[in-house]
Amino acid sequence: MKFGIFYELQLPRPWHADGELKLYQDALAQLELADRLGYDFAWEVEHHFLEEYSHSPVPEAFLGAASQRTKNIRLGHGIIQLTTSHPARVAERVAVLDLLSNGRCEFGMGESASITELEPFGRGMEDKREVFEEAVRAIFPMFKEGGSQHHGKYFDMPLRNIVPKPVQKPHPPLWMACSQLETIERAGRNGFGALGFQFVSADAAHAWVHAYYNAITKRLHRLADYIINPNIALVSFFMCAKTDEEARRRADGATFFQFALRFYGNQPGRKRPAPGTVNMWHEYNAWKHANPDQQEKALRGGLIGSPETLRRKLARFETSHIDQVILLNQAGKNSHEHICESLELFAGEVMPEFQGHEPEHQAWKQRVMNREIELEEIDTSAFRERYGAHRIDVPAKVAASG
């Protein structure tokens, strides 16, 4: 099992003059620490206009800065929005990051899941999948030597040589954002690694791993000429401390991420209200105080606790054959100091054991990909709750505010 860390660059209100500066500088320091500690991946999102939830519109700049402060950790676009970027610009951004990082770029792709983001770029919820698939067909010829051109419904590109080219040949490893659990199976069919940005139980992970690998081995349908990347990664709340009680106190704002996802999910087109009309952090705290049981259950459901607790939970996830656990350490108002201490404690007492099992996992995966192991076709209908086993219900007045 490999381990990634994940950044939305969240900045809940109230905002201060140096808030975004501190947010970015702290995150870069955390990546630098994670690299020294032996974490495998760092993932950075692309989002636009999503106040409080994500202040990360230019991941290539953030990851480019990280590339100069790290040596080994893989730097992942998690994701680039193919719906709001021209294919040539996507190919250029990926290649430059790969060069800056000396071949450590991971290329994650997505559509965006909110009309708030899509509308200013002239896109809509109804056509975003079609735009995504055309962009995929346009991008991959651009990584090859020489020129390429594309003439389609959404993009028209005359013959040009897109330079520079990436270090990794023919391109960096490919991933697709799976903002709904059903898209994990779609990622498998298309041959992409699945970035599952949900919170799932061990039983759900087992079912979706089976669905993913059955899709990639039995129903593979590439959208273009690219190298497949059989990998499934799932995100989890994360905070490691000496005791379970201390970890839960330090991760008190972790469920802000989940609350915000539920908030967007309840809006038509997942639309965000007009700027400044909702204080998400205030509404989150009101929900938390009114629903202490839901808050407590959600915290217990993640990788939040002592090293002994996290070791026990990871042992269950390991049996599902997840390739990577993505640790959501920067969420809500989790402090920089606590995040760093958490990364250090986990890396010292938990992570090496599970990273040490990676050769056995790779051997299992190779047998699955060779069809030497036939995985059961599991009905995933019982595991489609995109907010995890512990549901967070947004208050009606918040849901209605969009």
Contacts in CASP RR format, 6 or more apart in sequence:
PFRMAT RR
TARGET T0000
AUTHOR 0000-0000-0000
METHOD contacts of the structure
MODEL  1
MKFGIFYELQLPRPWHADGELKLYQDALAQLELADRLGYDFAWEVEHHFL
EEYSHSPVPEAFLGAASQRTKNIRLGHGIIQLTTSHPARVAERVAVLDLL
SNGRCEFGMGESASITELEPFGRGMEDKREVFEEAVRAIFPMFKEGGSQH
HGKYFDMPLRNIVPKPVQKPHPPLWMACSQLETIERAGRNGFGALGFQFV
SADAAHAWVHAYYNAITKRLHRLADYIINPNIALVSFFMCAKTDEEARRR
ADGATFFQFALRFYGNQPGRKRPAPGTVNMWHEYNAWKHANPDQQEKALR
GGLIGSPETLRRKLARFETSHIDQVILLNQAGKNSHEHICESLELFAGEV
MPEFQGHEPEHQAWKQRVMNREIELEEIDTSAFRERYGAHRIDVPAKVAA
SG
1 314 0 8 1.000
1 317 0 8 1.000
1 318 0 8 1.000
1 322 0 8 1.000
1 323 0 8 1.000
1 324 0 8 1.000
1 325 0 8 1.000
1 354 0 8 1.000
1 355 0 8 1.000
1 357 0 8 1.000
1 358 0 8 1.000
1 361 0 8 1.000
2 40 0 8 1.000
2 41 0 8 1.000
2 323 0 8 1.000
2 324 0 8 1.000
2 325 0 8 1.000
2 355 0 8 1.000
2 358 0 8 1.000
3 39 0 8 1.000
3 40 0 8 1.000
3 41 0 8 1.000
3 324 0 8 1.000
3 325 0 8 1.000
3 326 0 8 1.000
3 327 0 8 1.000
3 351 0 8 1.000
3 354 0 8 1.000
3 355 0 8 1.000
4 34 0 8 1.000
4 39 0 8 1.000
4 40 0 8 1.000
4 41 0 8 1.000
4 42 0 8 1.000
4 43 0 8 1.000
4 233 0 8 1.000
4 324 0 8 1.000
4 325 0 8 1.000
4 326 0 8 1.000
4 327 0 8 1.000
5 30 0 8 1.000
5 31 0 8 1.000
5 34 0 8 1.000
5 39 0 8 1.000
5 41 0 8 1.000
5 42 0 8 1.000
5 43 0 8 1.000
5 326 0 8 1.000
5 327 0 8 1.000
5 329 0 8 1.000
5 330 0 8 1.000
5 343 0 8 1.000
6 42 0 8 1.000
6 43 0 8 1.000
6 45 0 8 1.000
6 235 0 8 1.000
6 326 0 8 1.000
6 327 0 8 1.000
6 328 0 8 1.000
6 329 0 8 1.000
6 330 0 8 1.000
7 27 0 8 1.000
7 42 0 8 1.000
7 43 0 8 1.000
7 44 0 8 1.000
7 45 0 8 1.000
7 56 0 8 1.000
7 62 0 8 1.000
7 330 0 8 1.000
8 45 0 8 1.000
8 47 0 8 1.000
8 53 0 8 1.000
8 54 0 8 1.000
8 56 0 8 1.000
8 257 0 8 1.000
8 330 0 8 1.000
8 331 0 8 1.000
9 23 0 8 1.000
9 24 0 8 1.000
9 27 0 8 1.000
9 44 0 8 1.000
9 45 0 8 1.000
9 54 0 8 1.000
9 55 0 8 1.000
9 56 0 8 1.000
9 62 0 8 1.000
9 330 0 8 1.000
10 52 0 8 1.000
10 53 0 8 1.000
10 54 0 8 1.000
10 55 0 8 1.000
10 256 0 8 1.000
10 257 0 8 1.000
10 330 0 8 1.000
10 331 0 8 1.000
10 332 0 8 1.000
11 19 0 8 1.000
11 20 0 8 1.000
11 23 0 8 1.000
11 52 0 8 1.000
11 55 0 8 1.000
12 52 0 8 1.000
12 256 0 8 1.000
12 280 0 8 1.000
12 281 0 8 1.000
12 284 0 8 1.000
12 332 0 8 1.000
12 333 0 8 1.000
13 52 0 8 1.000
13 279 0 8 1.000
13 280 0 8 1.000
13 281 0 8 1.000
13 282 0 8 1.000
14 281 0 8 1.000
20 55 0 8 1.000
22 336 0 8 1.000
23 55 0 8 1.000
24 62 0 8 1.000
26 336 0 8 1.000
26 339 0 8 1.000
27 62 0 8 1.000
27 330 0 8 1.000
28 62 0 8 1.000
28 65 0 8 1.000
28 66 0 8 1.000
28 69 0 8 1.000
29 336 0 8 1.000
29 340 0 8 1.000
30 329 0 8 1.000
30 330 0 8 1.000
30 336 0 8 1.000
30 339 0 8 1.000
30 340 0 8 1.000
30 343 0 8 1.000
31 42 0 8 1.000
31 66 0 8 1.000
31 69 0 8 1.000
31 70 0 8 1.000
31 73 0 8 1.000
32 66 0 8 1.000
32 69 0 8 1.000
32 70 0 8 1.000
33 340 0 8 1.000
33 343 0 8 1.000
33 344 0 8 1.000
34 42 0 8 1.000
34 73 0 8 1.000
34 343 0 8 1.000
34 347 0 8 1.000
35 42 0 8 1.000
35 69 0 8 1.000
35 70 0 8 1.000
35 71 0 8 1.000
35 72 0 8 1.000
35 73 0 8 1.000
37 343 0 8 1.000
37 344 0 8 1.000
37 347 0 8 1.000
37 348 0 8 1.000
37 351 0 8 1.000
38 72 0 8 1.000
38 73 0 8 1.000
38 347 0 8 1.000
38 351 0 8 1.000
39 73 0 8 1.000
39 343 0 8 1.000
39 347 0 8 1.000
39 351 0 8 1.000
40 73 0 8 1.000
40 74 0 8 1.000
40 324 0 8 1.000
40 355 0 8 1.000
41 73 0 8 1.000
41 74 0 8 1.000
41 75 0 8 1.000
41 76 0 8 1.000
41 106 0 8 1.000
41 233 0 8 1.000
41 324 0 8 1.000
41 326 0 8 1.000
42 63 0 8 1.000
42 66 0 8 1.000
42 70 0 8 1.000
42 73 0 8 1.000
42 74 0 8 1.000
42 75 0 8 1.000
42 76 0 8 1.000
43 76 0 8 1.000
43 77 0 8 1.000
43 78 0 8 1.000
43 106 0 8 1.000
43 195 0 8 1.000
43 326 0 8 1.000
44 56 0 8 1.000
44 59 0 8 1.000
44 62 0 8 1.000
44 63 0 8 1.000
44 66 0 8 1.000
44 75 0 8 1.000
44 76 0 8 1.000
44 77 0 8 1.000
44 78 0 8 1.000
45 54 0 8 1.000
45 56 0 8 1.000
45 59 0 8 1.000
45 78 0 8 1.000
45 79 0 8 1.000
46 56 0 8 1.000
46 57 0 8 1.000
46 58 0 8 1.000
46 59 0 8 1.000
46 77 0 8 1.000
46 78 0 8 1.000
46 79 0 8 1.000
46 80 0 8 1.000
46 81 0 8 1.000
47 53 0 8 1.000
47 54 0 8 1.000
47 56 0 8 1.000
47 57 0 8 1.000
47 112 0 8 1.000
47 117 0 8 1.000
48 57 0 8 1.000
48 81 0 8 1.000
48 84 0 8 1.000
48 112 0 8 1.000
48 116 0 8 1.000
48 117 0 8 1.000
48 120 0 8 1.000
49 116 0 8 1.000
49 117 0 8 1.000
49 120 0 8 1.000
49 272 0 8 1.000
49 275 0 8 1.000
50 114 0 8 1.000
50 116 0 8 1.000
50 117 0 8 1.000
50 272 0 8 1.000
51 272 0 8 1.000
51 275 0 8 1.000
51 276 0 8 1.000
51 280 0 8 1.000
52 260 0 8 1.000
52 280 0 8 1.000
52 281 0 8 1.000
53 257 0 8 1.000
53 260 0 8 1.000
53 264 0 8 1.000
53 280 0 8 1.000
56 62 0 8 1.000
59 77 0 8 1.000
59 78 0 8 1.000
59 80 0 8 1.000
60 77 0 8 1.000
60 80 0 8 1.000
60 93 0 8 1.000
60 96 0 8 1.000
60 97 0 8 1.000
63 75 0 8 1.000
63 76 0 8 1.000
63 77 0 8 1.000
63 97 0 8 1.000
63 101 0 8 1.000
63 105 0 8 1.000
64 75 0 8 1.000
64 97 0 8 1.000
64 100 0 8 1.000
64 101 0 8 1.000
66 75 0 8 1.000
67 75 0 8 1.000
67 97 0 8 1.000
67 100 0 8 1.000
67 101 0 8 1.000
67 102 0 8 1.000
67 104 0 8 1.000
68 100 0 8 1.000
70 101 0 8 1.000
70 104 0 8 1.000
72 104 0 8 1.000
73 104 0 8 1.000
74 104 0 8 1.000
74 105 0 8 1.000
74 106 0 8 1.000
75 97 0 8 1.000
75 101 0 8 1.000
75 104 0 8 1.000
75 105 0 8 1.000
75 106 0 8 1.000
76 105 0 8 1.000
76 106 0 8 1.000
76 107 0 8 1.000
76 108 0 8 1.000
76 175 0 8 1.000
77 93 0 8 1.000
77 94 0 8 1.000
77 97 0 8 1.000
77 105 0 8 1.000
77 106 0 8 1.000
77 107 0 8 1.000
77 108 0 8 1.000
77 109 0 8 1.000
78 106 0 8 1.000
78 108 0 8 1.000
78 175 0 8 1.000
78 177 0 8 1.000
78 195 0 8 1.000
79 108 0 8 1.000
79 109 0 8 1.000
79 110 0 8 1.000
79 175 0 8 1.000
79 176 0 8 1.000
79 177 0 8 1.000
79 195 0 8 1.000
80 90 0 8 1.000
80 93 0 8 1.000
80 94 0 8 1.000
80 107 0 8 1.000
80 108 0 8 1.000
80 109 0 8 1.000
80 110 0 8 1.000
81 110 0 8 1.000
81 111 0 8 1.000
81 112 0 8 1.000
81 117 0 8 1.000
82 90 0 8 1.000
82 109 0 8 1.000
82 110 0 8 1.000
82 111 0 8 1.000
82 131 0 8 1.000
82 132 0 8 1.000
82 135 0 8 1.000
82 136 0 8 1.000
82 139 0 8 1.000
83 110 0 8 1.000
83 111 0 8 1.000
83 112 0 8 1.000
83 118 0 8 1.000
83 121 0 8 1.000
83 123 0 8 1.000
83 128 0 8 1.000
83 131 0 8 1.000
83 132 0 8 1.000
83 135 0 8 1.000
84 112 0 8 1.000
84 117 0 8 1.000
84 118 0 8 1.000
84 121 0 8 1.000
84 123 0 8 1.000
85 93 0 8 1.000
85 135 0 8 1.000
86 155 0 8 1.000
86 157 0 8 1.000
87 135 0 8 1.000
87 138 0 8 1.000
87 139 0 8 1.000
87 142 0 8 1.000
87 150 0 8 1.000
87 155 0 8 1.000
87 157 0 8 1.000
88 142 0 8 1.000
88 157 0 8 1.000
88 160 0 8 1.000
88 162 0 8 1.000
90 135 0 8 1.000
90 139 0 8 1.000
91 139 0 8 1.000
91 142 0 8 1.000
91 143 0 8 1.000
91 162 0 8 1.000
92 162 0 8 1.000
92 164 0 8 1.000
94 105 0 8 1.000
94 107 0 8 1.000
94 143 0 8 1.000
94 166 0 8 1.000
94 171 0 8 1.000
94 172 0 8 1.000
95 143 0 8 1.000
95 162 0 8 1.000
95 163 0 8 1.000
95 164 0 8 1.000
95 165 0 8 1.000
95 166 0 8 1.000
96 164 0 8 1.000
97 105 0 8 1.000
98 104 0 8 1.000
98 105 0 8 1.000
98 166 0 8 1.000
98 167 0 8 1.000
98 168 0 8 1.000
98 172 0 8 1.000
99 164 0 8 1.000
99 166 0 8 1.000
99 167 0 8 1.000
102 167 0 8 1.000
103 166 0 8 1.000
103 167 0 8 1.000
103 168 0 8 1.000
103 172 0 8 1.000
105 166 0 8 1.000
105 167 0 8 1.000
105 168 0 8 1.000
105 172 0 8 1.000
106 172 0 8 1.000
106 173 0 8 1.000
106 175 0 8 1.000
107 171 0 8 1.000
107 172 0 8 1.000
107 173 0 8 1.000
107 174 0 8 1.000
107 175 0 8 1.000
108 174 0 8 1.000
108 175 0 8 1.000
108 176 0 8 1.000
108 177 0 8 1.000
108 192 0 8 1.000
108 195 0 8 1.000
109 132 0 8 1.000
109 135 0 8 1.000
109 136 0 8 1.000
109 174 0 8 1.000
109 175 0 8 1.000
109 176 0 8 1.000
109 177 0 8 1.000
109 192 0 8 1.000
110 132 0 8 1.000
110 176 0 8 1.000
110 177 0 8 1.000
111 128 0 8 1.000
111 129 0 8 1.000
111 131 0 8 1.000
111 132 0 8 1.000
111 177 0 8 1.000
112 118 0 8 1.000
112 123 0 8 1.000
112 128 0 8 1.000
113 179 0 8 1.000
113 264 0 8 1.000
113 270 0 8 1.000
114 264 0 8 1.000
114 269 0 8 1.000
114 270 0 8 1.000
114 271 0 8 1.000
114 272 0 8 1.000
115 124 0 8 1.000
115 125 0 8 1.000
115 268 0 8 1.000
115 269 0 8 1.000
115 270 0 8 1.000
115 271 0 8 1.000
116 270 0 8 1.000
116 271 0 8 1.000
116 272 0 8 1.000
118 124 0 8 1.000
118 125 0 8 1.000
118 128 0 8 1.000
123 131 0 8 1.000
125 269 0 8 1.000
125 270 0 8 1.000
127 154 0 8 1.000
130 153 0 8 1.000
130 154 0 8 1.000
131 154 0 8 1.000
133 223 0 8 1.000
134 152 0 8 1.000
134 153 0 8 1.000
134 154 0 8 1.000
134 155 0 8 1.000
135 154 0 8 1.000
135 155 0 8 1.000
136 223 0 8 1.000
136 224 0 8 1.000
137 150 0 8 1.000
137 223 0 8 1.000
137 224 0 8 1.000
138 150 0 8 1.000
138 152 0 8 1.000
138 155 0 8 1.000
138 157 0 8 1.000
139 224 0 8 1.000
140 170 0 8 1.000
140 171 0 8 1.000
140 224 0 8 1.000
140 225 0 8 1.000
140 226 0 8 1.000
141 147 0 8 1.000
141 148 0 8 1.000
141 150 0 8 1.000
141 224 0 8 1.000
141 225 0 8 1.000
142 148 0 8 1.000
142 162 0 8 1.000
143 162 0 8 1.000
143 165 0 8 1.000
143 166 0 8 1.000
143 170 0 8 1.000
143 171 0 8 1.000
144 170 0 8 1.000
145 165 0 8 1.000
146 161 0 8 1.000
147 159 0 8 1.000
147 160 0 8 1.000
147 161 0 8 1.000
147 162 0 8 1.000
148 157 0 8 1.000
148 159 0 8 1.000
148 160 0 8 1.000
148 161 0 8 1.000
148 162 0 8 1.000
149 157 0 8 1.000
149 158 0 8 1.000
149 159 0 8 1.000
149 160 0 8 1.000
150 156 0 8 1.000
150 157 0 8 1.000
151 157 0 8 1.000
166 172 0 8 1.000
170 226 0 8 1.000
170 227 0 8 1.000
171 226 0 8 1.000
171 227 0 8 1.000
173 193 0 8 1.000
173 229 0 8 1.000
173 231 0 8 1.000
174 191 0 8 1.000
174 192 0 8 1.000
174 193 0 8 1.000
174 226 0 8 1.000
174 227 0 8 1.000
174 228 0 8 1.000
174 229 0 8 1.000
175 187 0 8 1.000
175 192 0 8 1.000
175 193 0 8 1.000
175 194 0 8 1.000
175 195 0 8 1.000
175 229 0 8 1.000
175 231 0 8 1.000
175 233 0 8 1.000
176 183 0 8 1.000
176 186 0 8 1.000
176 187 0 8 1.000
176 190 0 8 1.000
176 192 0 8 1.000
176 193 0 8 1.000
176 194 0 8 1.000
176 195 0 8 1.000
177 183 0 8 1.000
177 195 0 8 1.000
177 196 0 8 1.000
177 197 0 8 1.000
178 184 0 8 1.000
178 186 0 8 1.000
178 187 0 8 1.000
178 194 0 8 1.000
178 195 0 8 1.000
178 196 0 8 1.000
178 197 0 8 1.000
178 198 0 8 1.000
179 196 0 8 1.000
179 197 0 8 1.000
179 198 0 8 1.000
179 386 0 8 1.000
180 198 0 8 1.000
180 386 0 8 1.000
181 196 0 8 1.000
181 198 0 8 1.000
181 200 0 8 1.000
181 204 0 8 1.000
181 208 0 8 1.000
181 380 0 8 1.000
181 383 0 8 1.000
181 384 0 8 1.000
181 385 0 8 1.000
181 386 0 8 1.000
182 380 0 8 1.000
182 384 0 8 1.000
183 194 0 8 1.000
184 194 0 8 1.000
184 196 0 8 1.000
184 208 0 8 1.000
184 211 0 8 1.000
184 212 0 8 1.000
184 232 0 8 1.000
185 208 0 8 1.000
185 211 0 8 1.000
185 212 0 8 1.000
185 215 0 8 1.000
185 380 0 8 1.000
186 215 0 8 1.000
187 193 0 8 1.000
187 194 0 8 1.000
187 195 0 8 1.000
187 212 0 8 1.000
187 215 0 8 1.000
188 194 0 8 1.000
188 212 0 8 1.000
188 213 0 8 1.000
188 215 0 8 1.000
188 216 0 8 1.000
188 220 0 8 1.000
188 230 0 8 1.000
189 215 0 8 1.000
189 216 0 8 1.000
189 219 0 8 1.000
189 220 0 8 1.000
189 221 0 8 1.000
190 221 0 8 1.000
190 222 0 8 1.000
190 223 0 8 1.000
191 216 0 8 1.000
191 220 0 8 1.000
191 222 0 8 1.000
191 228 0 8 1.000
191 229 0 8 1.000
191 230 0 8 1.000
192 228 0 8 1.000
192 229 0 8 1.000
193 229 0 8 1.000
193 230 0 8 1.000
193 231 0 8 1.000
193 232 0 8 1.000
193 233 0 8 1.000
194 212 0 8 1.000
194 231 0 8 1.000
194 232 0 8 1.000
194 233 0 8 1.000
195 233 0 8 1.000
195 326 0 8 1.000
196 232 0 8 1.000
196 233 0 8 1.000
196 234 0 8 1.000
196 235 0 8 1.000
196 326 0 8 1.000
197 235 0 8 1.000
197 326 0 8 1.000
198 234 0 8 1.000
198 235 0 8 1.000
198 386 0 8 1.000
198 387 0 8 1.000
198 388 0 8 1.000
199 235 0 8 1.000
199 236 0 8 1.000
199 237 0 8 1.000
199 258 0 8 1.000
199 298 0 8 1.000
199 301 0 8 1.000
199 302 0 8 1.000
199 387 0 8 1.000
199 388 0 8 1.000
199 389 0 8 1.000
199 390 0 8 1.000
200 208 0 8 1.000
200 234 0 8 1.000
200 383 0 8 1.000
200 388 0 8 1.000
200 389 0 8 1.000
201 301 0 8 1.000
201 383 0 8 1.000
201 388 0 8 1.000
201 389 0 8 1.000
202 313 0 8 1.000
202 316 0 8 1.000
202 317 0 8 1.000
202 319 0 8 1.000
202 320 0 8 1.000
203 383 0 8 1.000
204 383 0 8 1.000
204 388 0 8 1.000
204 389 0 8 1.000
205 234 0 8 1.000
205 317 0 8 1.000
205 320 0 8 1.000
205 322 0 8 1.000
206 319 0 8 1.000
206 320 0 8 1.000
206 378 0 8 1.000
207 378 0 8 1.000
207 379 0 8 1.000
207 380 0 8 1.000
207 382 0 8 1.000
207 383 0 8 1.000
208 232 0 8 1.000
208 234 0 8 1.000
208 380 0 8 1.000
208 383 0 8 1.000
209 232 0 8 1.000
209 320 0 8 1.000
209 321 0 8 1.000
209 322 0 8 1.000
210 375 0 8 1.000
210 376 0 8 1.000
210 377 0 8 1.000
210 378 0 8 1.000
211 378 0 8 1.000
211 380 0 8 1.000
212 232 0 8 1.000
213 230 0 8 1.000
213 232 0 8 1.000
213 321 0 8 1.000
213 365 0 8 1.000
213 368 0 8 1.000
213 369 0 8 1.000
213 375 0 8 1.000
214 375 0 8 1.000
214 377 0 8 1.000
216 228 0 8 1.000
216 230 0 8 1.000
216 369 0 8 1.000
217 368 0 8 1.000
217 369 0 8 1.000
217 371 0 8 1.000
220 228 0 8 1.000
222 228 0 8 1.000
230 365 0 8 1.000
230 369 0 8 1.000
231 323 0 8 1.000
231 324 0 8 1.000
232 322 0 8 1.000
232 323 0 8 1.000
232 324 0 8 1.000
233 322 0 8 1.000
233 323 0 8 1.000
233 324 0 8 1.000
233 325 0 8 1.000
233 326 0 8 1.000
234 322 0 8 1.000
234 324 0 8 1.000
234 325 0 8 1.000
234 326 0 8 1.000
235 325 0 8 1.000
235 326 0 8 1.000
235 327 0 8 1.000
235 328 0 8 1.000
236 302 0 8 1.000
236 303 0 8 1.000
236 325 0 8 1.000
236 326 0 8 1.000
236 327 0 8 1.000
236 328 0 8 1.000
237 251 0 8 1.000
237 254 0 8 1.000
237 255 0 8 1.000
237 257 0 8 1.000
237 258 0 8 1.000
237 298 0 8 1.000
237 299 0 8 1.000
237 301 0 8 1.000
237 302 0 8 1.000
237 303 0 8 1.000
237 304 0 8 1.000
237 328 0 8 1.000
237 331 0 8 1.000
238 251 0 8 1.000
238 254 0 8 1.000
238 302 0 8 1.000
238 303 0 8 1.000
238 304 0 8 1.000
238 327 0 8 1.000
238 328 0 8 1.000
238 329 0 8 1.000
238 342 0 8 1.000
238 346 0 8 1.000
239 247 0 8 1.000
239 248 0 8 1.000
239 250 0 8 1.000
239 251 0 8 1.000
239 254 0 8 1.000
239 303 0 8 1.000
239 304 0 8 1.000
239 305 0 8 1.000
239 329 0 8 1.000
239 334 0 8 1.000
239 338 0 8 1.000
239 342 0 8 1.000
240 247 0 8 1.000
240 303 0 8 1.000
240 304 0 8 1.000
240 305 0 8 1.000
240 306 0 8 1.000
240 307 0 8 1.000
240 310 0 8 1.000
240 342 0 8 1.000
240 343 0 8 1.000
240 345 0 8 1.000
240 346 0 8 1.000
240 350 0 8 1.000
241 247 0 8 1.000
241 250 0 8 1.000
241 305 0 8 1.000
241 306 0 8 1.000
241 338 0 8 1.000
241 341 0 8 1.000
241 342 0 8 1.000
241 345 0 8 1.000
242 306 0 8 1.000
242 345 0 8 1.000
243 305 0 8 1.000
243 306 0 8 1.000
244 304 0 8 1.000
244 305 0 8 1.000
244 306 0 8 1.000
244 309 0 8 1.000
247 304 0 8 1.000
247 305 0 8 1.000
247 306 0 8 1.000
247 309 0 8 1.000
247 342 0 8 1.000
248 296 0 8 1.000
248 299 0 8 1.000
248 300 0 8 1.000
248 304 0 8 1.000
248 305 0 8 1.000
250 334 0 8 1.000
250 335 0 8 1.000
250 338 0 8 1.000
250 342 0 8 1.000
251 299 0 8 1.000
251 304 0 8 1.000
251 331 0 8 1.000
251 334 0 8 1.000
252 299 0 8 1.000
253 284 0 8 1.000
253 331 0 8 1.000
253 332 0 8 1.000
253 333 0 8 1.000
253 334 0 8 1.000
254 298 0 8 1.000
254 299 0 8 1.000
254 304 0 8 1.000
254 328 0 8 1.000
254 331 0 8 1.000
254 332 0 8 1.000
254 334 0 8 1.000
255 284 0 8 1.000
255 288 0 8 1.000
255 295 0 8 1.000
255 298 0 8 1.000
255 299 0 8 1.000
255 331 0 8 1.000
255 392 0 8 1.000
256 280 0 8 1.000
256 281 0 8 1.000
256 284 0 8 1.000
256 331 0 8 1.000
256 332 0 8 1.000
256 333 0 8 1.000
257 328 0 8 1.000
257 331 0 8 1.000
257 332 0 8 1.000
258 298 0 8 1.000
258 387 0 8 1.000
258 388 0 8 1.000
258 392 0 8 1.000
259 280 0 8 1.000
259 283 0 8 1.000
259 284 0 8 1.000
259 287 0 8 1.000
259 392 0 8 1.000
259 394 0 8 1.000
260 280 0 8 1.000
260 284 0 8 1.000
261 386 0 8 1.000
261 387 0 8 1.000
262 387 0 8 1.000
262 392 0 8 1.000
262 393 0 8 1.000
262 394 0 8 1.000
263 280 0 8 1.000
263 283 0 8 1.000
263 394 0 8 1.000
263 398 0 8 1.000
263 399 0 8 1.000
264 270 0 8 1.000
264 271 0 8 1.000
264 272 0 8 1.000
266 394 0 8 1.000
266 399 0 8 1.000
267 399 0 8 1.000
267 402 0 8 1.000
271 402 0 8 1.000
272 402 0 8 1.000
273 401 0 8 1.000
273 402 0 8 1.000
277 401 0 8 1.000
278 398 0 8 1.000
278 401 0 8 1.000
278 402 0 8 1.000
281 332 0 8 1.000
281 333 0 8 1.000
283 395 0 8 1.000
283 398 0 8 1.000
286 395 0 8 1.000
287 392 0 8 1.000
287 394 0 8 1.000
287 395 0 8 1.000
287 398 0 8 1.000
288 295 0 8 1.000
290 395 0 8 1.000
291 392 0 8 1.000
291 393 0 8 1.000
294 390 0 8 1.000
294 391 0 8 1.000
294 392 0 8 1.000
294 393 0 8 1.000
297 390 0 8 1.000
298 390 0 8 1.000
298 392 0 8 1.000
300 390 0 8 1.000
301 389 0 8 1.000
301 390 0 8 1.000
302 313 0 8 1.000
303 310 0 8 1.000
303 313 0 8 1.000
303 314 0 8 1.000
303 325 0 8 1.000
303 327 0 8 1.000
307 345 0 8 1.000
307 346 0 8 1.000
307 349 0 8 1.000
307 350 0 8 1.000
310 346 0 8 1.000
310 350 0 8 1.000
311 349 0 8 1.000
311 350 0 8 1.000
311 353 0 8 1.000
314 325 0 8 1.000
314 350 0 8 1.000
314 354 0 8 1.000
317 325 0 8 1.000
318 354 0 8 1.000
318 357 0 8 1.000
321 361 0 8 1.000
321 364 0 8 1.000
321 365 0 8 1.000
323 361 0 8 1.000
323 365 0 8 1.000
327 346 0 8 1.000
329 339 0 8 1.000
329 342 0 8 1.000
329 343 0 8 1.000
330 339 0 8 1.000
364 373 0 8 1.000
367 373 0 8 1.000
368 375 0 8 1.000
385 391 0 8 1.000
END
